[in-house]
Every structure is written in structure tokens, then in C-alpha cells.
């Protein structure tokens, strides 16, 4: 067979169905920006308030979230990224090779639904911020009660779908612009509202030291008493919350879709930008912002929505942060939903499936109930997909080490893998059974469920054919992979080569945009450290509101301009 004939079998396949080509891999900065933006989301305002409502203590928050998020980073590094880098496949494509069409379609449908609803919830949050800005009535029912709110959802949703349509590069570029600004704004918001809390509790604008800060936290934010007036959660639960918050993506291996673009397995550590800031600093900052806004408004923190908190922390920039934070999470999850849909309807391109899923997502986003139920959805979704992640982990990492054959199901040309389906089903029964019996904390259910599913799948696969040797099929698989590499090398020759933009104008744009972020932090520091009295604090806070918004506009305009100039600097 000639080289041209070799390549024909791949020409009509969507690139999402093939391993990622070497020339399309990204360095660690892409993933640092992607995770930083995705995990500094509008939900952080809600989760920050959740810890208050659950009655965590200040020290448990500071120490527990640190440990829990370190464990999450390690889970991405040692569970998700090794499989993704080895195979260069998304979970959906990989699962099809080891579990057959039937289970894969069922699983992919579950993921389409899960990620569409998550994306819809984030669109709703962004729309709520716009609603707040234009004085449209709050949407308190499960259905929309205002036509203008629906139009806002459509407008916000169209932006999300448009960016997700362009694939991984567009998602990472958008996230890369948003991430630095989100870092600055969450940090600034906490600094702006901390004096309001300090005045209320300590009768001075600034805690004098660590002891004062702990007193402030224990008395006004993380009091150790939940919303029902009972003792709240402890250190172990906080650690579990931090670790389990993203089980769907690390233990559940959904983020193989992202890490298949990574040059190295160590890029799994890049998730620390999202975990250590978005799920550590941002959760703590959100708690401070929520408590500060509650003091200003004279309400309980659990009564506030993200728009309230963001506005009193950041002024008009607060509306922008809720919108942008909602977008970054919605776009990434819609991209995942589109991949899952494309794996089901493999005769259609990812763009087409993403567009269809996006339209459905926008329709769902018109119903405000999706956001109010987002935390239960995330929790149960994680437990739903962890057994599937365990099956893939067993197949890829354990089977070669115990003498089993990887991809044995596809070598036997099975369209239905009984071991995979049974292991998934039994894993769900086991996990939700432990939850029903209340054996251990809900936050840790994913760990025994993961190990249980690995054991069940390994035992069943051994009986159904994984112990057998498939010499001919293995050789054919290796030959196919080599042919794919040669096919992609030919494609790479026709790809435009991006040259680094080092022009004076582009460097100037980047410098000014970064300077706008630095100026925002300086303004926030002035509020926190330059307010000797309550009157000074109010003046400095209003100064921050005004000029931080100007800095926000400057940053996004110039950062986007610099990005466009960099992309136009190409040669073929």
C-alpha cells in the first residue's frame, strides 16, 4: 500500500478522533492560563459563602483548603496527565477503544448533559450580573419571568458558544487573557472589603496582626457555626471538599481532553494556578468579600447573590468579573460537552456538535434553577464518572503491569464490553450505597468507589479475555499509530508557522495592559492600608471603584489587541 493510500483512511476523520499531532502540542503556559481562568469562576462567590453556611472555622479553612487543593493538583499530575500524554486521546475516544460503542454512547450522553448544565449555570450567572446592572428584576422562580432577562441570556450565551466553536486554541487564548485580571480582581476585592469587616468587628480599619485576623475570621466569617446554629464542618471535611470539588475532571479523567495537548506529563502541575488561587485564595477572598458586603448591606452572607457581593467589592468591575468568570467556566465546559457529543455523532464535526449543544445550553440557561442547583449537580456528577475513570486507569496503567493486554476489547471487536458496563454499574451501586448508609463523609466517597471499580473491572476483564495475547492485533495497532504520525507530519508541513511578535507596539501594548493590573492592585492596597479612619476608607473605596473600572477597560482592550497582533504575525 502506498503512502497516499495509507493516509486516505485518516483524511475523512475529524481530528478529534485521532491522537493530537506533535505540532499542535502546547507548553505549560497554556494550561496555567486555562486552569487559572476556569477555576476562578463565578461559582467561587457561591462556594465562598458555602463554607460560611457550613460553619467551617478560620484555621480549618486556611489549612484544610491548602491540603485539599494540593491533593487535587497531585491527582491531575499522577492520574490524568500521564494517560492523556501517553495516548494523546480524549477520554471519549479512549473509552470507545476499551468499552465499545454501547457503553461509550451512554457515558457520552451523560457527559453532554452534565457539562451542558454546568455551562448553562455559568451563563445564567453572567446574565444575572448584566440583569443587576440594568435593573432587571431578580429571577427567583425556576422559570424566567422577564423577557429582557431571556435576551440577556441569549447575548451572553452566543459569546460562549462562539468561542467554544473554535476549539482548544480559542479556549486557551480567551482564558489566557482573563486569568491575570481575575487573579488581580479577586485579590483586590478582598482587600477592599476587609476594612469594612475590621471596622465592624475590631472597630479599626485594619487588623494589627495574625491574631487580629484570626479573631476577625472567627467572629464574622468562618465562625464554626453553620446556618442552622449548630457546630459546623471540621478540618477533615474541608480537606475533602477541596479535593473532591473536581473529581469529575481528575479522578474521572475528563481532563484528558485538555492534557492530550500537553508536551509533558509534568504539565499536570499547571493546574496549581487554578487550585491554589481559584480554589484556595479565591474561596478565602470570596468569603471575605461576602462577609464585607453583608456588613455594608446589613444582611446575612447566605442571602447575597454573586452580583451583590461583586458590586460592593469591586464596583462596576464587579459586574465584569461575574460575567467573565462565568464565561471562562462556561466555555471550557461547553468545549467538553461538544467533544462528548462529537464522540456520539462521529459523522459530524466537533464544531457542528458544539453548536447544537450550545443552542440547547442557551435554552437551559434561561431557567434560573440551574444555578441554584449547581453544587449538588457537581457533587453527584463526580461520583457518576469516577468509576469510568477507574476503568480507564486500570486498562492503561495496571493491565500492562500484570500481564493483561491493553485494548483487548477492541482486538476482540466487541461492541459491548460486559466487564466495563458491569464495573461501572457496580461502582455506582457501591458509591451511592455508601452515601445512603452514611459510612464515610460524602466528600471522600470517590476514593473507595475508585478502588472498588478498579478491582471489579480487572477481575472481570481477566475472565472475558484481557489475559489473552493478541500479537497480530497489537502489531497492527502499532503500525496504525506509526502511520498516523507520518500522516500528521505531512499535515504539519502545510501548517502556518507562528513567529514571535517582538515589535515595539506589541510590547508596549502588553506593558500598558500589565501596568493597568498593577495600578488596580495599588488602588486596592490604598483602600486597605491607606484608610486610617472610616471616612478615609469610604473615600478610598469610591476611588478604587472608579479607577479600577477604567483599568479593567484598558487591560482587556490592550491585551486583546496585543493577542490579535501576535496571531497575525505568521508565515507559511
N, C-alpha and C positions, 0 to 999 in steps of 0.2 A: 504493500500500500504506500502510495507516495505521501509526501509531507502535506500537500494540499488536501488530499483525501483524508489524511489523519485529522486535519483541523476542521473538516466540514461538520463533524459530529458536535462541535462546540459552538459553531457560528450562530446557530439559531437558539442557543440557550441564553437566558438572561444572566448577566454577570453575577447576580446574587446567588445563583445556583452553583457557581464554581468557586474554588478557593480564591482568595484575594490575591491578585497579581503582585509580584515583588515591587514593581514600580509604583504601586498605589499604596504602599505602606506609609505610616506616619510616625513622626518622632514623639517623644514623651510630652512635648508641649501641647499637642493637640488634645491629648487625653487629660492633661492637667486642666486645660481650659474647659473642656467638655464636662468633666465631673464637677468642677468648681461652679459652673453656671447651673447645671442640672440640680445640684443638691443645695444650692442657695435659692430656694424656691418660695413661692407664696405660702406653701404649707408650713414653712418654718415659723411663721407667725402663729399658726394654729397649734403646732406641736410645742412651741414655747409656752403657750397658755395651758396646754395639756398637762405638762409637768407640774404647773401650779395647781391645777384642778385635781391631779392625782396625789398631791400632798407630799412631794419629794422635799428633802432637806437640802440646804445650800451645799454642804460638803459632799453629799451623795451625788448631787448634780455635777459638781466640779470634777470629782474623782471618777464617778461611775460613767459619765459620758466619755471621758478620756479613754478609759479602759475599753468600753464597748465599741467605740469607733476605731480604736487600734485593731481590735479583733476583726472588725468589718474589712479594714484595709488588707489585713493578712489573708482573709477569706478570698478576696479578689485576686491577690497575688498568687496564692498557692492552690486555689481550686479552679478559678475561672480562666485566668490568663494563660496558664500552661496548655490547657486543652485548645483554647482559641488560637494560640500561636502555632501549636503543632499542626492543626488541621486547616487553619485559615477559613473555616466554615462557620456560619451562624448555627445556633442550636437547632433551628428548624430544619436546615439541610442535613445536619449531622444525625438528628433523630430519625429522619427518614431512612438513613442507611442502616440503622440498627434496630428499628422498631416497626418498619413497614408503613404503608400508606394509611391504613385504618387508624392506628393509634396517633400517628403524626397529625392527621387531619383533625382528629378530636382535640388533641393538645393545642394545635394551632388556632382552632376556633376559640378555645378557652383564652388564649393569649390575645387574640383580636379583641375579644370582649373586655378583658381586664385592662389592656393598655388604652383602648378607646375610651373607656370610662374614666381612667386616670387622666388622660389628656383632656377629656371633656370637663372634668372638675377644675383643671387648671385654667381652661378657657373661661369657665364661669367666674373664677376668682378674679381674673384680669378684667372681665366685663363688669364685675361688681365695683372695682376701683373706678372705672370710667363712669359707671352709674352714680357713684358718690360725687364725682367731680361735676356732673351735670344735674345734680339734684333730682335724679330719678328715684322714685320710691323704692325702698328696700324690698327685695323679693323674698318673702318669708314663707311662702307656700311651696309645695313640691312642684308646682307648675308656674310658668311665668304669668304675671298679671299686668304687664306693661309692654306695649308694642315697641317702644323705644329701647327697652332692655333687649328684646329679641334682635333688633337691628344692630345693637352694640355687640352682641354675641356673634352675629354673622360677620361683622367687620373684624373683630379680634380673631375669630376662627379662620377667616380667609388668610390672614397673615401667617398663622401657624401652619396651615396646610401648604401654603405656597413655599415656605422654607423647607418643610419636610419633604416635599416633592423632589427637591434637588439632591437628596441623598446625604451621605455621611459628611462630605466636604462642606456642604452648606450648613449642616447642623453644627459642625465643629467651628466653622468660621463665625457664625452668629454667637455661639457660646463663648468663643474666644474674646469677642468684643464686650460681651455683657459681664463676664466673670470679674475683671478688675473693678468695674464700677459697683457690682453687687457686694464685693468684699468691703469696699470703702463705705457704702451706704449702710450696711448692717452695723458696722463698727461705729459709724458716726451717729446712727440712731440711738444706740445705747449710751453714747457719751452725752448726747443732747438731753436725754430724759433722766439720766442718773441724778443730776442735781435736784429735779422735782421730787424724786423719791427721797433723797437725802434731806431735803427741807421738811418733808412730811414726817420722817421717822427720827432724824437726828437733829432737826432744827438748825441745820447748816447746809451750805450748798455742796460740800464735798466731804466724803468720808476721810478721816485723818489717816487711816491705815488699814491693814488687813482685818484687824479686829472690828473696826467700824463697818467695813464692807460685809463681813460675816453677820454682824448684827442687823445691818440693812436687809440682807438677803433673808435671814431667818424671820424677821418681823414683817416684811412687806412683800416678799416674792415667794421664796420656797420655804414655807413655814412649817412643813412636816404635817400639816393638817389638810385633808382633802376637802372637796367642795361640800361634802355631807357632814363635815365637822368631826370626822374620825381620823385616827392616825393613818398617814399615807404610805406610799411605797418606800422601800429602802434601797440600799446600795445595789444589792443583787438584781432587783427589778430594773433599776436604771441602766445597769450594765447590759442586761438582756434586751432592753428597749433599743439601746444604741446599736447593738449587734444585729438584732432581728429586723430592724427597720428596712433593710434592703436585701433580705434573704432571697426575694424573688429574682434578684439580679446576680448575686454571687453564688450562694449555695444552689439556687435554681438555674444558674448558668445562662440566664437570658442575655447577659452582657458579653457572651461570646460574639454576638452581633457587632459589638463595638471593638473588642480586643482582637478580633481577627485581622484588624488593620494595624496592629502594634508590631513594631520591628522586634521587640524583645519582650520576654515574659516579665522582666522586672518593671515594665511599664504599669503593671498592676498596682505598684506603689503610688502611681499618679492619682489614684482615687483618694489619696490623703488630702488633696486640695478640697475635695467635696466633703469628706468625712470630718477632717479636723477643723475645717472652717464652717462649712454648711451645717454639719450635724454636731458640731461642738460649740464653736464661737457663736454661730448664728442662733442656735437654740437658746444659749445663755443670753445673747443680746436681745432676742425676741421676748424672753421673759422679763428682762429689764424694761424694754420698750413698752410691753403690755402693762406692766405694773405702773410705769410712769404715766402712761395715757389714762389708766384707770384713776390715778390720783387727780389728774387735771380735770377729768370728766365727772369725777365723783361716782364712778361705777365699779363693779367687780370686774376683774380681768376676763372672766369667762363670759361676760356679756358683750365683749367687744369683737368686731369683725376685723379682718386684716386692713381694710380701708381706714377704720378709726385709728388703729394703732400706728399705721404708716404715716397718716397725715400729721398726727401730733408729734411724731418723732422727726419727720423729715419735711414737713410742709408739702408743697406741690411735687417735690421729688418723691414723696411717699406714694403718690398715685403712680408715678412712673415705675417705682420698684415693684409694686404689686403686679403691674401689667407685665413688665419684663421678666420678673421671677416666674410668673405664671406661664409666659410664653416659652421660656427655656425648658421647663419641665414638660410642657405640653408637646413641644416639637420633638424632643427626644423620644417620648413615649409613642407619639404618632408614627415616628420612623420605625419603631419596633413593631407596632401594630401592622404597618404596611408590609414589613418583611414577613410577618406571620401569615398575612392574607396572600402574599405572593407565593408562599410555600404551598398554600391550598390550591390557588388558581395559577398553577405554574405556567400555563399557556399565555398568561398576561404579564406585562412588565410590572416592576415594583412601583413605578410612577402611577400606573393606572390603578393598581390595587390601593395605593396610598390615597389617591384622590377619592375613590369611592368610600374607603374607610373614613377619610377626613370629612366628607359630607355627612356621613352618619354621626360622626363625633360632634360636629357642629350642632346637629339637631338635638343630640343628647344634652349638650351644654346649655341649651335653652331652658332646661329644667333644673332649678337651683338645688334640688335634693341631692344631686350627685356629689356636690362639695361637702354637704353636711355629713355624708356617709363615707367620706374618703378614707378615714383612718381604719374603720372596720374592714373596708374593702382591701386595703393594703395588707392588713394582718392575715386575713383568710386567703388572699391570693398567694402570699408567700408560702403558706402551708400546702396550698394546692399544687404548686410547681416544684417544691423541694424534692419530692420523690422522683420526678423526672430528671432533675439534676443529678440525683444519686445514681440513677440508671446509666446516664451518660458517663459519669465519673467512674463507675465500676467497669464499664466497657472499655474506656480509654486508658485508665491508669492501672486498674487492678488485673484485668484479664491477661495482658502480656506478661505480667509478673508471676502468674500462677499457671502458665502454660495453656491458657484458653486462647481462642482465635478471635481477634477483634474483627468486627463486621461480619461475623459468622451468619447472621440472619440474612443479609443481602447476598452472601455467597450461596445460600440455600434457596435464594429467590423467593423468600417468604413475603407475602403482602400483609401478613398479620402475625405479629410476634406475641405468642401467648405469654412467654416469660416477662416481657416488658409490660403488657397490659395488666397481667396479674400482679406484678410487683407494684405498679402504680396504684392499682385499686387497693391492694392490701396496705400499702403505705398510707393512703388516705384514711382507711379504716383505723389503722394504728394511731396516726397523728390526731385525728378528730376524736378517737376513742379516749386517748389520754386527756384531751381537753375536756371531754364530757365527764370523765372520772375525777378531774381536777387533781391529777397525780403530781404534776410539777407546774411551775409558773408558765403561763401561756407563752411568754416571750422565748422560752427555751425549748418549746415543743419541736422545733425544726431539727434539733440535734439528734435525739433518739429516732425520729422519723427518718432522717437521712441514713443513719447507720442500719436501721431495720430494713429499709428498702434495698440498700446495697447487698445485704446478706441474702434477702429473698431473691433478688434478681440473679445474683451469682449462682445460687443453688439451682434455680430453675433453668437458667441458660445452660448450665453444665449438662442437665438431663436432656435438653432439647437440641444440642448439637454444638455448643461452644467448645467442648473438649476435643472435637474432631480437628484434623489437619486439612487445610484447604490449599494445597501447594499451587495448583493451577490457578485458582481464583485469586490467590494472593499475588502471584506474578502478574496476572492481568491488571490487578488494581495498581500495582507499582508502575507498570507500563503506561496505564492511563494517566496517572499523576505526572509522569515524565512528559507525556505528550501535551498535557495541559500547560506545563511550564514552558515548553517550546512555543506553543500557541500564544501564550501571553507575552513571551519575549518578542515575538513578531509584532504583536499589537503595540508593544512599548515603543517600537521604532517609529510609529506614526503618532505617538503622543507628544503634545507640545511640552517643551522643557521650560519650566518657570525659572527665570533668572531673578536673583535677589535685587529688589529695588533699593538702591542706596542714594537716590537723588536727594538733593538738598531740600526740596519741597516736601517730599515724603517724610524725611527725618524731622523736618520742622513741624509737620502735622502731628507726628507721633509725640514729639516733645511737648507741644502745647496741650495735647489731649491728656497726657500723663500729668502735666502741671495742673490741669483742671481738677484732677483727682486729689493731688497733693493739697491744693487750695481748699478743697472740701474738708479734708482731714484737719487742716489748720483751723478752719472755721469751727469745726466740732470741738477741737481742743480748746478753742477760745471760750466756747459755751461752758465746757466742763471745768476748766482750770482758771478762767478769767472772770468768773462771776462771784464776786465777794459777797454780794447781797442778793436777795430775791429780785429786787428791781433790776440789778445788773443782769441777772440770769434771763429775765424776760426780754430785755433789750437785745442781749447777745443771741438768744434763741430766734428772735424775729430776723436778726441779721443773717443767721445761718439759713433760715427758711428761704430768704430772698436770693442770696448769692449762691447757695448750693444748687438751686434750681437752674440758675444761669450756667454754672459749671457743668451740670448734667447735660444741658443742651450742647455746650461747647464740646464736651467729651464725645458724645455719640456722633455728632456731625463730622468732627475731625477724624475720629477713629475709623468711621465708615469710609470717609474719603481716602484715608491712607490705605485701607484694605483694597478698595477698588483700584487705586493706582498700582498697588503691588501685584494684583491679579492681571492687570493689563500689560505688565512688563514681562511678556513671554516671547519665546521664539520657537519656531518649528524646526 
